[in-house]
Every structure is written in C-alpha cells, then in structure tokens.
Amino acid sequence: MHDHSDVLADGLGRPRSEREHRRRRSRDSPHHPTQRQRHHTRAGRDADADEPHVRVAARRTLAVNGTCTISVTFSPTAGGSRVATVSIVDNAASSPDSVTLGGTGVTPAPAVTLTPASVGFGSVRVGTTSASQLSTLKDTGTAPLTITGITMVGANAGDFAQTNDCPGTLAVNATCTITVTFSPTATGVRAANAQITDDAGGSPQSIALSGTGTAPAVTLSPTTVNFGSQRVGTTSAAQTVNVMNTGTAALSIASIGLAGTNAGDFSQSTTCALSPATLAAGASCTISVRFAPTAAGARSASLQIADDASGSPHSVALSGTGTTTAIAFDKSLGTKSENANSASMTLTTSGTAVAGARVFVFVSWTHSTRTLTSVSGGGLTWTVDRQQKAAGNNARVAIASAAAPTGLASGVVLTATFSGPVTHGLIAATSFTGIATSAPVDATAGATGTGTAWTASATTTNANDLVLGFSTIDANATSTATAPNTEIHDFGNTSYYGWATSVYRIETTTGAKTTSGTWSTSSGSTGNVTIAVAYKAG
C-alpha cells in the first residue's frame, strides 16, 4: 500500500491516456485510485451526511480479488430516522460506488421493569399479617428514573401495606426493592395494586396484589337442649351437641363450661380438644350434656364455648324440669273383645283414673291395610303413640294415651277409630301417675315373631321412664310376663283365636328396655306382634 502523497503525485504526473489505460487494466491489475477518486461521504447531497463518520485510508492499490474494510459509525444529533451514503470514487467502470446508510436516533428515556409484577399471598388468617414479599424495581431505560410516589390502590387497598428503599432518582440499570405485606380484614379473596408513579413510559406502573382472608366459624347443633322432666336426684341420659368449624381456618377452643342460674344441675363432657390443639376447617367434635336436677321445677343454664371465632363465646341454652313425683301404677280401666266388622271400637271404662294421671288405651285388630287413626273420649286430647302390623298375618296393635289433669270417671266411653272397617277387635285401658304432661314419649319400638315368645325393646334416654308393652297372637293362649315386667291385662276371644296382653316396667336407668313374655301355646298361630312405648316421668 502507498501513502496518500504517493497517490496524489502519481495521479498528477501521468498523461490522461495513460490514466485511462490504467483504468481499463484495473479489472485485471492492481487498482490505483486518483486523488479525485478517493473514498468519501456524499455530504453535499445528503442532509444527514455529517452524522456518519468514515475512516478513510490514504491512496492504496487493491489487488485483483482483494478486499478492504470501510468502518462507519452513527452518532445521531436528533431523534427519528437518519440517512446518508458512503461514496467510493475509484478507477473502476462503476465509479463512483456507494453504500446507503440508515439509522434511527433515539432520545434517552428511563424504563421500568418490575420483578415480579404480581404477588399472591395465599391464605392468611383475618386479623393477622402475612410474611413479607418483595418486588424489585429496575430502571431498564437509557436515562435516570424519577420516582414521585408508591401507593396502594384498589378494592382492598387497606388490607395491604408496603415499604421501599427506592430513591427519588434511580440510575440506569439500578434497582430498588418494594416490600409488601397482607393483613386481611375480612374473609374471601382480597385484591389491590402497589402503584408506582414516575417519569417512565406507561406510568403509573402496578404490582398486582392478591390474597385470601380466612377465619374459623362455629356452628352448633342443636342450639337449645330441653331435657323435659327428670326426677330430682337422678341423672338424665346424655344429649349431644355437635360443634362444627364451618369457617376457612382452624378453630382454637379455649374452654367449654356451664353458666347460668342452675349451672350446677347440668354437666358436660366433650371430645373437643382445647387449645393449643385446633379443630380443622370442616371438622366437628361433640359435647355430651346431662341433667341432674337438685330441686323441683324449671331449671336452666347454658353451655358456653370460648374460642377464637367471631361471636365467641358461643352458647347452647339448656333447660329441664325437676320433679319429685315418682311414676306409679294407678289402675286398670277395663278390657273388651269385639268382633264386629266396623270402622270403630269402643270401651266403657270400669274404673276411675285419678286426677293428674295419664290414661293409656291398648288396641288390637285385624286387617291387611287399615290403621288406627284416632282415639276419643272423656274430653281428653289423645295421641296414637305407636302401631304395628304382624309379619306373618294381618294382626295389628297400637298404644294411644292422653293426660287426664282432672282424672277420668268410670263409665266413660272411649272410641278407637280406624281408616276403615276391621275385625277381631280387642281393646283395654289403664292409668298411671307421675307421667310428664309435655312431650311424654321418650322412645318406641316394635317387633314381630313366631312361636310362643314375644318381645320388643325400646331404648330410653331418660332414667326414670315408664315402659309399656302390648302384644297379640292369633291363638287361644294366655301370657306370662318376663321379669321385671308386670302384667296389666291378659284377655282375648276364643271364638276367633285372638289374644292380647299388656305389661309395664318402671325404670331408674337409661338404655335398652325389653318388654317380653311367653304365650302358653302357639298352636294354630301364624305369628305375633309386639310394641313397646317408653314414657318420661313428670
């Protein structure tokens, strides 16, 4: 290669014809540009030609198939599109050759990148504060970022809080940290945004925040417990209260106790674990409550559950009636056999029930479908407490009862009415004292059988019940009661092979109480049917 002075001198010292010849030879011989044929930008014809800078070597000779490099830089003086041309003047036939230049001038500006751009806190207990979560703010632009504020906005902005170490001006490629916490004030999905106001494009930028507020909730079932009548000095069967956590967070139970006027008449035991153990959302436990009245009359208290759910302490109202009256057999009021094909059956009482007694009617009849619909007589309000059909034949039995506050006179007609005409009827009545006047039935049961044994067992929940049993068989047979049952009636009609018996037992404990006995024969019988009804003391 030659320096520029050599090119200049060489170019001026040769005659025109020789310079032209050299240009022709340049296709297959070294290339020698003249001074006028040097590389340059076409500044005179391109408005932005001063912006590209071309580094041009002095005059050189380029061998056939040789290469050289022209280096161009771009230094825009304004924003937007900028163009120019590099022109190469040489002794080639195509001279001047050119390269078009283009670029876009970009004005320096800040830009914001948030990592992450959304933060989820998951489930957080209402009234507590979550662990902190971080979002990094970075200036990814070409100029410093000016930050004018970081605030919480949105539907539940008050449930979220932020702190940050972001300066007023953040250098290019520098970062700062926004720290966010979640303190839900209510259950359910909660959402807000941490909003950054600055001088970058798209301002304000936001970090999406979300979380779910959780809390326990208590549902008690039932919310009231009535033990009815209970004899003073005895303890009722347990009644169960179910405690369920129907919320979305674990429930902590601090204590379970009794409060109120007669709290000492009630007791409780529980499967519910106390704090620091917890009851999971959707889980349940039970509290068993008993009533042991220390005095006669209405007694009340409340079961109190102290926990960390809204509405604590939660309570269940407890009530019961203490009684000093013991159940006692009053008398039989008569029996009757009736074989008429009729929709009703009557019994005229043969004795007087004392004031305050409860009168019981035992009815037996035969029909495949027809039932006892009502009992009437004596101006009393009657209820049909249990009825049942035998499995092997059409024999049916029922027990009905009514309170007799002023007693029931002898000679009163009691009428049992059916859903249609029936046959082979047997009816009897008796009375007892000391029975509860309100909701007296504690439990009922029924059973059918074959052979001579008859039985039905009712499971009582009160310790001092009267349990009545009533059985019939399609045979001419008498009955013997099984202890501790005591027989009240044993009667029938030999003309149509039907017999019935009634028994009673008075209890002091709860549980399965069996009324049973034995028929003297089952000859010709296709089966027997027995029912048992337990009545509470009052």
Secondary structure, DSSP 8 states (H G I E B T S, - for coil): ---HHHHHHHHHHS-HHHHHHHHHHTTTS-B---GGG-EEE-TTT-TTTTSEEEE--SS--B-TT-----EEEE--SSSEEEEEEEEE--SSTT-SEEEEEEEEE------EEEESSEEEEEEEETTS----EEEEEEE-SSS-EEEEEEEEESTTGGGEEEEE---SEE-TT-EEEEEEEE--SSSEEEEEEEEEEESSTT-SEEEEEEEEEE---EEEE-SEEEEEEEETT-----EEEEEEE-SSS-B-EEEEEEESTTGGGEEEEE----TTS-B-TT-EEEEEEEE--SSSEEEEEEEEEEESSTT-SEEEEEEEEEE----EEEEEEEEEEE---EEEEEEE-SS-B-TTEEEEEEEEEE-SS--EEEEE-TT--EEEEEEEE-SSSSEEEEEEEEEETT-B-TT-EEEEEEEEEEEEEEEEEEEEESB-SSS-EEEEEEEEE-SSEEEEEEEESSTT-EEEEEEEESSS--EEE-TT-EEEEEEEETTTTEEEEEEEEE-SS-EEEEEEEEES--TT---EEEEEEEE-B-
